[in-house]
């Protein structure tokens, strides 16, 4: 049974966790293949990226465990902060990643 730790979005967390990417995205679907979970999202805006190129298009975010943490709901829009796997050019959602429902004021804080 998965128990997600709720990571609160605030300036201190943002600085401390040093996220590789920050995007605004709408969740299209959650895919589950045996123990591999992934979220297919439509990127609306790239607020921060580092080594992996993030197109304003449909991309896949990969969960590192069999747990849906942070939890995402299809058809909802989120601000998502996470890490990259540079060798495999993957965007990761792992423990400590943040996904919060999008609000315009959040976007202004991050930019």
Secondary structure, DSSP 8 states (H G I E B T S, - for coil): ---------SHHHHHHHT-SEEEEEEEEEEEEETTEEEEEEEEEEEEE--SS---SSEEEEEESSSS--S---TT-EEEEEEEEETTTTEEEE-TT-EEEE--HHHHHHH-
